[in-house]
Each structure stands twice: as C-alpha cells, then as structure tokens.
Amino acid sequence: VAALQDEKNSLMSENEVMNDRLEQLDDSLDDPNTMVAKKYFHAQLQLEQLQEENFRLEAAKDDYRVHCEDLEKQLIELQHRNDELTSLAEESR
C-alpha cells in the first residue's frame, strides 16, 4: 500500500508539473510577442494561403477537365466529318 501511495504521489506531482508546462505553453501562444506565437500565427497564415491556392488549383483543374472533354468531342466529330469527306472524295474519283 505504501509503495502504491508513493507511486500515486509521484504521478500526481508529475501531473502538476505537466499541467504547469501546458499552461505556460498556452500563455505563450496567447502573447503575440513570443517567438512561439509568431511562428504559430505565421504557420496558420501559410496554411490558409495554401488552402486558398489549393482551392484555386482544384477549380482550374476542373475547368481544364471540362475543356479537354469538349475538345475530345470536337475531335471525334471532326474525325467523322473527315471520314465522310474522304469517302465522298473517293466516290468522286
């Protein structure tokens, strides 16, 4: 029982130390003048910019996909028209 109480006391003190460290880190993020906070906000800004860029690129990709599908349809129509004209040219000969 004594060993378990010692272990419990040790874990409780370690838990307090960890909670204190967590509070210090939270406080450092709240203070915009600390280096950690500056890096955090810079990383957040970069993340937002990259998300916007990703959204823009996804939209452009979708536009190009639609355009490519239209061009493929036109190609098939032109190939059919070319086949028809070739066949008419052969008949004319």
C-alpha positions in Angstrom: 0.0 0.0 0.0 2.8 2.4 0.9 4.5 1.7 -2.5 1.3 2.4 -4.3 0.8 5.7 -2.3 4.3 6.7 -3.2 3.7 6.0 -6.8 0.4 7.9 -6.7 2.1 10.9 -5.1 4.8 10.8 -7.7 2.3 10.6 -10.5 0.3 13.4 -9.1 3.3 15.7 -8.8 4.4 14.8 -12.3 0.8 15.6 -13.5 1.0 19.0 -11.8 4.4 19.7 -13.5 2.9 18.8 -16.8 -0.2 20.9 -16.3 2.1 23.9 -15.3 4.1 23.4 -18.5 0.9 23.2 -20.5 -0.4 26.5 -19.0 2.9 28.1 -19.8 2.7 27.0 -23.4 -0.9 28.2 -23.7 0.1 31.5 -22.2 3.0 31.8 -24.7 0.6 31.3 -27.6 -1.7 34.0 -26.2 1.1 36.5 -26.1 1.6 37.7 -29.7 5.2 38.9 -28.8 6.6 35.5 -28.1 8.6 33.7 -30.8 6.4 30.6 -30.5 3.3 32.6 -31.0 4.8 34.4 -34.0 5.8 31.1 -35.6 2.3 29.7 -34.8 0.5 32.6 -36.4 2.8 32.6 -39.4 2.2 28.8 -39.9 -1.5 29.5 -39.6 -1.3 32.2 -42.3 0.7 29.9 -44.5 -1.8 27.2 -44.1 -4.7 29.5 -45.0 -2.8 30.7 -48.1 -2.0 27.2 -49.2 -5.6 26.1 -48.7 -6.8 29.0 -50.9 -4.2 28.1 -53.5 -5.3 24.5 -53.4 -8.9 25.5 -53.9 -7.9 27.8 -56.8 -5.9 25.0 -58.4 -8.7 22.4 -58.0 -11.2 24.8 -59.7 -8.7 25.4 -62.5 -8.2 21.6 -62.9 -12.0 21.1 -63.1 -12.2 23.8 -65.8 -9.4 22.2 -67.8 -11.1 18.8 -67.5 -14.3 20.2 -68.9 -12.4 22.0 -71.7 -10.5 18.8 -72.5 -13.7 16.8 -72.7 -15.2 19.4 -75.1 -12.0 19.2 -77.3 -12.2 15.4 -77.4 -15.9 15.6 -78.5 -14.9 18.1 -81.2 -12.0 15.8 -82.3 -14.4 12.8 -82.7 -16.9 15.0 -84.7 -14.1 16.2 -87.0 -12.7 12.7 -87.5 -16.2 11.5 -88.5 -16.5 14.5 -90.8 -13.1 13.8 -92.3 -14.1 10.2 -92.9 -17.3 11.3 -94.6 -15.4 13.8 -96.8 -12.7 11.2 -97.6 -15.4 8.7 -98.7 -17.1 11.4 -100.8 -13.8 12.2 -102.4 -13.2 8.6 -103.3 -16.6 8.3 -104.8 -16.0 11.4 -106.9 -12.8 9.9 -108.3 
